[in-house]
């Protein structure tokens, strides 16, 4: 029988494409206010394998249970990295979790491309960027224009082949899942998000938010993560 004393899971946050760990800067304080341990990963966004390796380095340094959270492209990263046995729950935020043998590109191609994808710029050196108009009008349209301009300036380039990398084993098939749908998303199809959330048999929350709900509605995102943490604690307390 398991002990009645269960360590509170550590939340590990995985950012999306054209971003870094600071994407979670408004969510993190709400988690810390609830005494939830939290770490944000800094992924290179150079390939799925590179991002999974960076995430696994963080997971390897944590003792005890983990709730793994991914935004957007980060949904693919946690789908692969989440196979770590310490990961007890997965939270997807406007995310793209492929099945085994499937890529993010396959998911995106299954629906009409949202307008935000029309602003992707090829820098001619093997990397892609999101154009500034894309940030303002389609990525974070519920954020101040000045903030979107800053996000455009500090964005991390994305290697061109990244979205073609395929999942080898989908962790969400064997873990409890949460999914936050952004109903005003102009980067990831809302219909695709709903389909994926259903496929994951996830606990679903819908927010009237842009793709960057983690910046425009951080308290609501933190509440979903907190629910995953609390549910994990209760589940781990159950007799084995």
N, C-alpha and C positions, 0 to 999 in steps of 0.2 A: 504494500500500500504506500502511496506517495506521502511525503511530509505535508502537514497542513501549512507550513511556512514555505511560500514560493517567492523566489526573487522576482521583482518587477522586471518585465522584459525591457531590454534596451531597444529603442527605436533607431533604425538606421535609414536615413533619407537619401534617395538616389535621384539626382536631377535629370532633366531632359536634354535634348539637343540644343545647341546654341546658348548654353547656360553653364552654370557651375553651382557649387554647393550653397552659394549665397542666395539662390532661389528660395531657400527655405527660411530666410532670415526673419520673416514675420510669423511663421508657424512655430519656430523653436521656442520663443519665450513662453508661449501658452503651454507647451509641453513641460518646460522647466518649472513653470508655476505650479504644475501638478506633480512635481518630484519624479518626472519620468526621465530616465537617462536617455540621452539622444546624441547621435553622431551623424554628421553630414559627410557623404562621400564626395571626393573631387575626382570625377572621371575625365579621361582625356578626350572622349568621344572620337576616337580614331578607329575603333572597330568594336564589335560586340565582345570579342574575346578580351580585348584590352580593358574594356569597361567592367566586364565580369571579374577579371583579375584584380582590378583596383577595388571593387566592392568586396571581393573575398578577403583581401588583405585586412579590411576593416572588420569583417565578420570573424576572422581568425583571432583577432585581438580582444574579442569580447567573450567573457565567461557568462554562462547562463542563457536564457531564452531571448529570442530576438523577434521583433516585429519589423518587417522589411517593407519600405514604402517607396514607390516609384512614380514619378511624374512623366507623362508623355513617353519619349524614348526610354526613359528609365523603367517603364513597364516591361520592356523586353529584357533589360538587364536583370531585374529582380526575378523574372520568369526563369532565367538560367541560374543566377546566383542563389536563388531561394531554395535550391535543392539541398543546401547545407542543413543538416539535421537540427541545428540550433534555431533555425528559422521556424517559428510556430504559426505565423500568420503573415499574410500579404495584403497590402493596401495599394490600390491602383488609383491614381488621380489623373483623370483625362488621359489615360495611359493606353499603351499598345502592347498587350501580352500575346504573342503568337503561340501557336501550337507547335509540337515537335515537328521539325522539318519545314517550318514556315518562317518567313521573315516579316519584319515591319513593313517592308515594301509590298509584300503580298497582301497584308491587311489593308494598307492604304489604297491599293489598286482595286480593291473589291467594292469601292464606293466612288461616286463622283468626287473628284478632288475639291476640297474646300478652298475658298478664295485665298487663304493665307499661303498656300503652297505656290501660288503664282509669283510670289515675291522672293523666292530662293534664287540666290546669285552664285554662279560658278566663278571662283576666283582664278581659274586657269591653272592652279597648282595642285589639283587633286582634292580641294576642299570646297565646301559650300558655306554660304552665309545667308542670313535672313536680312533682306533689304530694310532700310529704316522705315519706309512707308508700310511695310508688312507689320512691323512691330506696332506702329501707331494705330493702324486701321483694323488689323486682323488678329494679332497675337495677344495684345493686352489692351484692347479697345476700352476696357472699363478701368484703366489706370490713367493717371495724368500723362499728357503728351511728353512732358519733360522726362518723366521716369522711363517711358518707352525709348526715348532718344538715348538715355544713359544705357539701357539694356542693349541697345544696338551697338553702342561703342564698346562695351565690355564683353560682348558675346564670344564664346569659344567656337572656332570653326569646326565644322563636322566633315570628317573624311567621306568622300563621295560614295564609297562602297559600303558604308556602314549599314544602311537600311536594307541591303541585300543579304546580310549575314543571317544564317538560319539557326533556330533554337534546336539544341540536341535533346533536351529533356525539359518539359514544362512543369515547373514546381507547383503551379496553381492547381494541377490536377489532384494533388494529394494534401493540400493545405487549405485552411479556412481563408476566405477572400472577402475583401471589402472593395467597393468601387465607387468613386465619385465622378458622376457625369457632369460636364460643364455644358449646360443647355444653350449657351450663346457662343459656343466654340466655333472659331473660323479657321482652325488649323487641323484638328482631328474631327472627322465627321461625327456629328451627334448620334446619328443612326448607328454608325459603327461602334461607338462607345456603348450604346445600349445593347447591341448584339453581343459585344464582348463581355459585358457585365453579366448578361444572362448565361452565356456559355460557361463562365466561371462559377455560376451558381453563387454569386457574391451578394453580400448585404449592400444594397444600392442606396446611395444618396444623390439626389439631383440638386444642383445649384445653378441659379441664373447668373452665370459667370462666363468670362472669357476663358481662353485656354490657360490663362495664368491665375486660376482661382487661388492658388497658394499664396499669391501676393495681394489679390483683391479681396479675398474672403478667408484670411488665414485662421480666424477663430473657428470657422465652420470646418475647415480642413483638420485643424487640431482636434476638434471634437470627434471626428470620425476615427482619427488615429488613436485617440484616448479610448474610444469604444473597443477598438481592436485589442489594445493593451489590457483593458479590464476583462474582456472576454477570454483572452489568453490566460490570465491569472486564474480565473474561475475554472477554466478547462484543465489547467495543470494541477489544480487542487483536487480534481476528481480521482477517486480510487482507481488504480490500474488493475 
